[in-house]
Amino acid sequence: MMASPDDANADGQTAERLAALAHPTRLRILRELSDQPACCCKEVVARLDLAQSTVSQHLKVLVAAGLVRYTPDKQRSHYSLDRVALKKLSGALQGFVDCCCTADTCQNPGKPLA
């Protein structure tokens, strides 16, 4: 079966988001953002004990991938998780598990993957 242009676009977006997640610091930043509705870059810097330039660069990648929302403000800009985008990414990955893990190919059929 040939992939549609929509499938190709979705695959490209999924690949971009997975690439953005493929760095331990970005995963740490996402974890920090998941604990609150929104925060500024300085708050992430303080919690992770990283240089502001480092955090800014990683946030830029996460925003570009559509995993984090950026809300500019006069005093401080805020960052928050795009939970809808993360849910879509989770669904895309679950589709692979559902498609590829059948009763005869899984070691523990009928049990959820941990």
C-alpha atoms as an extended CHARMM CRD file, in Angstrom:
* protein
*
       114  EXT
         1         1  MET       CA              0.0000000000        0.0000000000        0.0000000000  PROA      1               0.0000000000
         2         2  MET       CA              1.3640000000        3.4030000000       -0.9790000000  PROA      2               0.0000000000
         3         3  ALA       CA              1.5770000000        6.1240000000        1.6730000000  PROA      3               0.0000000000
         4         4  SER       CA             -0.5240000000        9.2240000000        1.1350000000  PROA      4               0.0000000000
         5         5  PRO       CA              0.9670000000       12.7410000000        1.2910000000  PROA      5               0.0000000000
         6         6  ASP       CA             -0.7930000000       13.1600000000        4.6460000000  PROA      6               0.0000000000
         7         7  ASP       CA              0.9560000000       10.0350000000        5.9540000000  PROA      7               0.0000000000
         8         8  ALA       CA              4.2940000000       11.3510000000        4.7050000000  PROA      8               0.0000000000
         9         9  ASN       CA              3.7040000000       14.6960000000        6.4420000000  PROA      9               0.0000000000
        10        10  ALA       CA              2.7110000000       12.9550000000        9.6680000000  PROA      10              0.0000000000
        11        11  ASP       CA              5.7930000000       10.7360000000        9.4490000000  PROA      11              0.0000000000
        12        12  GLY       CA              8.0020000000       13.7850000000        8.9320000000  PROA      12              0.0000000000
        13        13  GLN       CA              6.4800000000       15.5080000000       11.9460000000  PROA      13              0.0000000000
        14        14  THR       CA              6.8640000000       12.3830000000       14.0740000000  PROA      14              0.0000000000
        15        15  ALA       CA             10.5100000000       12.0430000000       13.0320000000  PROA      15              0.0000000000
        16        16  GLU       CA             11.1850000000       15.7010000000       13.8460000000  PROA      16              0.0000000000
        17        17  ARG       CA              9.6020000000       15.3290000000       17.2740000000  PROA      17              0.0000000000
        18        18  LEU       CA             11.4950000000       12.1390000000       18.0390000000  PROA      18              0.0000000000
        19        19  ALA       CA             14.7450000000       13.8180000000       16.9790000000  PROA      19              0.0000000000
        20        20  ALA       CA             13.9790000000       16.6920000000       19.3490000000  PROA      20              0.0000000000
        21        21  LEU       CA             13.5120000000       14.1920000000       22.1700000000  PROA      21              0.0000000000
        22        22  ALA       CA             16.7690000000       12.3990000000       21.3790000000  PROA      22              0.0000000000
        23        23  HSD       CA             18.8210000000       14.4460000000       23.8410000000  PROA      23              0.0000000000
        24        24  PRO       CA             18.9330000000       13.8710000000       27.6110000000  PROA      24              0.0000000000
        25        25  THR       CA             18.8390000000       17.5960000000       28.4090000000  PROA      25              0.0000000000
        26        26  ARG       CA             15.6920000000       18.1150000000       26.3510000000  PROA      26              0.0000000000
        27        27  LEU       CA             14.0440000000       15.1980000000       28.1360000000  PROA      27              0.0000000000
        28        28  ARG       CA             14.9770000000       16.7920000000       31.4750000000  PROA      28              0.0000000000
        29        29  ILE       CA             13.4890000000       20.0990000000       30.3140000000  PROA      29              0.0000000000
        30        30  LEU       CA             10.2460000000       18.3790000000       29.2900000000  PROA      30              0.0000000000
        31        31  ARG       CA             10.1030000000       16.6880000000       32.6790000000  PROA      31              0.0000000000
        32        32  GLU       CA             10.5100000000       20.0660000000       34.3950000000  PROA      32              0.0000000000
        33        33  LEU       CA              7.8020000000       21.6350000000       32.2470000000  PROA      33              0.0000000000
        34        34  SER       CA              5.4370000000       18.7500000000       32.9440000000  PROA      34              0.0000000000
        35        35  ASP       CA              5.2940000000       19.6900000000       36.6300000000  PROA      35              0.0000000000
        36        36  GLN       CA              3.7270000000       23.1200000000       36.0510000000  PROA      36              0.0000000000
        37        37  PRO       CA              1.4310000000       25.0000000000       33.6800000000  PROA      37              0.0000000000
        38        38  ALA       CA              4.2160000000       27.2990000000       32.3820000000  PROA      38              0.0000000000
        39        39  CYS       CA              7.5580000000       28.7210000000       33.4210000000  PROA      39              0.0000000000
        40        40  CYS       CA             10.2510000000       31.0350000000       32.1490000000  PROA      40              0.0000000000
        41        41  CYS       CA             13.6990000000       30.0490000000       30.9250000000  PROA      41              0.0000000000
        42        42  LYS       CA             15.3740000000       31.2800000000       34.1200000000  PROA      42              0.0000000000
        43        43  GLU       CA             13.2620000000       28.9160000000       36.2130000000  PROA      43              0.0000000000
        44        44  VAL       CA             14.3540000000       25.9530000000       34.0900000000  PROA      44              0.0000000000
        45        45  VAL       CA             17.9750000000       27.1380000000       34.3180000000  PROA      45              0.0000000000
        46        46  ALA       CA             17.7700000000       27.2720000000       38.1160000000  PROA      46              0.0000000000
        47        47  ARG       CA             16.1720000000       23.8450000000       38.4500000000  PROA      47              0.0000000000
        48        48  LEU       CA             18.5370000000       22.0580000000       36.0760000000  PROA      48              0.0000000000
        49        49  ASP       CA             21.6940000000       23.9870000000       36.9820000000  PROA      49              0.0000000000
        50        50  LEU       CA             22.6020000000       24.6220000000       33.3440000000  PROA      50              0.0000000000
        51        51  ALA       CA             23.7670000000       27.7250000000       31.5050000000  PROA      51              0.0000000000
        52        52  GLN       CA             20.9500000000       29.9350000000       30.2540000000  PROA      52              0.0000000000
        53        53  SER       CA             22.2990000000       29.7310000000       26.7000000000  PROA      53              0.0000000000
        54        54  THR       CA             22.1720000000       25.9260000000       26.8650000000  PROA      54              0.0000000000
        55        55  VAL       CA             18.5840000000       25.8760000000       28.1040000000  PROA      55              0.0000000000
        56        56  SER       CA             17.5650000000       28.5010000000       25.5290000000  PROA      56              0.0000000000
        57        57  GLN       CA             18.9900000000       26.4480000000       22.6610000000  PROA      57              0.0000000000
        58        58  HSD       CA             17.2470000000       23.2840000000       23.8200000000  PROA      58              0.0000000000
        59        59  LEU       CA             13.9490000000       25.1190000000       24.3200000000  PROA      59              0.0000000000
        60        60  LYS       CA             14.2830000000       26.5000000000       20.7940000000  PROA      60              0.0000000000
        61        61  VAL       CA             14.5470000000       22.9380000000       19.4200000000  PROA      61              0.0000000000
        62        62  LEU       CA             11.5390000000       21.7860000000       21.4520000000  PROA      62              0.0000000000
        63        63  VAL       CA              9.4710000000       24.7690000000       20.2990000000  PROA      63              0.0000000000
        64        64  ALA       CA             10.4580000000       24.2050000000       16.6460000000  PROA      64              0.0000000000
        65        65  ALA       CA              9.3850000000       20.5600000000       16.9470000000  PROA      65              0.0000000000
        66        66  GLY       CA              6.0150000000       21.6550000000       18.3190000000  PROA      66              0.0000000000
        67        67  LEU       CA              6.4460000000       19.9270000000       21.6740000000  PROA      67              0.0000000000
        68        68  VAL       CA              6.6920000000       23.1210000000       23.7270000000  PROA      68              0.0000000000
        69        69  ARG       CA              4.6910000000       26.3260000000       23.4070000000  PROA      69              0.0000000000
        70        70  TYR       CA              6.4110000000       29.6920000000       23.6240000000  PROA      70              0.0000000000
        71        71  THR       CA              4.3690000000       32.6300000000       24.9350000000  PROA      71              0.0000000000
        72        72  PRO       CA              6.1900000000       35.9670000000       24.6990000000  PROA      72              0.0000000000
        73        73  ASP       CA              5.5660000000       38.4830000000       27.4520000000  PROA      73              0.0000000000
        74        74  LYS       CA              6.9220000000       41.9650000000       28.1530000000  PROA      74              0.0000000000
        75        75  GLN       CA              8.6880000000       40.9290000000       31.3510000000  PROA      75              0.0000000000
        76        76  ARG       CA              9.3560000000       37.2210000000       30.8460000000  PROA      76              0.0000000000
        77        77  SER       CA              8.5130000000       34.7740000000       28.1240000000  PROA      77              0.0000000000
        78        78  HSD       CA              6.8910000000       31.5460000000       29.2230000000  PROA      78              0.0000000000
        79        79  TYR       CA              7.2430000000       27.9750000000       28.0340000000  PROA      79              0.0000000000
        80        80  SER       CA              4.7280000000       25.1860000000       28.4810000000  PROA      80              0.0000000000
        81        81  LEU       CA              4.2600000000       21.6570000000       27.2230000000  PROA      81              0.0000000000
        82        82  ASP       CA              2.0660000000       21.1780000000       24.1960000000  PROA      82              0.0000000000
        83        83  ARG       CA              0.2230000000       18.2550000000       25.7010000000  PROA      83              0.0000000000
        84        84  VAL       CA             -1.8590000000       17.7180000000       22.5550000000  PROA      84              0.0000000000
        85        85  ALA       CA              1.3080000000       17.3030000000       20.4630000000  PROA      85              0.0000000000
        86        86  LEU       CA              2.8020000000       14.9200000000       23.0240000000  PROA      86              0.0000000000
        87        87  LYS       CA             -0.4100000000       12.8910000000       23.0550000000  PROA      87              0.0000000000
        88        88  LYS       CA             -0.3310000000       12.6500000000       19.2270000000  PROA      88              0.0000000000
        89        89  LEU       CA              3.2870000000       11.5060000000       19.3530000000  PROA      89              0.0000000000
        90        90  SER       CA              2.3960000000        8.9230000000       21.9700000000  PROA      90              0.0000000000
        91        91  GLY       CA             -0.4490000000        7.7190000000       19.7610000000  PROA      91              0.0000000000
        92        92  ALA       CA              1.8480000000        7.4120000000       16.7540000000  PROA      92              0.0000000000
        93        93  LEU       CA              4.2720000000        5.2900000000       18.7520000000  PROA      93              0.0000000000
        94        94  GLN       CA              1.4500000000        3.1960000000       20.1900000000  PROA      94              0.0000000000
        95        95  GLY       CA              0.3720000000        2.5100000000       16.6080000000  PROA      95              0.0000000000
        96        96  PHE       CA              3.7120000000        0.8070000000       15.9730000000  PROA      96              0.0000000000
        97        97  VAL       CA              3.3560000000       -1.3170000000       19.0740000000  PROA      97              0.0000000000
        98        98  ASP       CA             -0.2210000000       -2.2710000000       18.2150000000  PROA      98              0.0000000000
        99        99  CYS       CA              0.7290000000       -3.0350000000       14.6160000000  PROA      99              0.0000000000
       100       100  CYS       CA              3.9310000000       -4.9400000000       15.2840000000  PROA      100             0.0000000000
       101       101  CYS       CA              3.2450000000       -6.6990000000       18.5570000000  PROA      101             0.0000000000
       102       102  THR       CA              0.8060000000       -9.5290000000       18.0000000000  PROA      102             0.0000000000
       103       103  ALA       CA              0.1230000000      -12.6060000000       20.0790000000  PROA      103             0.0000000000
       104       104  ASP       CA              2.6990000000      -14.6430000000       18.1640000000  PROA      104             0.0000000000
       105       105  THR       CA              5.4500000000      -11.9830000000       18.1330000000  PROA      105             0.0000000000
       106       106  CYS       CA              5.2830000000      -10.6550000000       21.6960000000  PROA      106             0.0000000000
       107       107  GLN       CA              6.9740000000      -12.4340000000       24.5580000000  PROA      107             0.0000000000
       108       108  ASN       CA              4.0440000000      -11.6770000000       26.8580000000  PROA      108             0.0000000000
       109       109  PRO       CA              0.8870000000      -11.4930000000       24.7310000000  PROA      109             0.0000000000
       110       110  GLY       CA             -2.0550000000       -9.8700000000       26.4170000000  PROA      110             0.0000000000
       111       111  LYS       CA              0.1120000000       -7.9580000000       28.8690000000  PROA      111             0.0000000000
       112       112  PRO       CA              0.7870000000       -4.2470000000       28.3790000000  PROA      112             0.0000000000
       113       113  LEU       CA              4.3230000000       -3.3030000000       27.4200000000  PROA      113             0.0000000000
       114       114  ALA       CA              6.1680000000       -1.6390000000       30.2890000000  PROA      114             0.0000000000
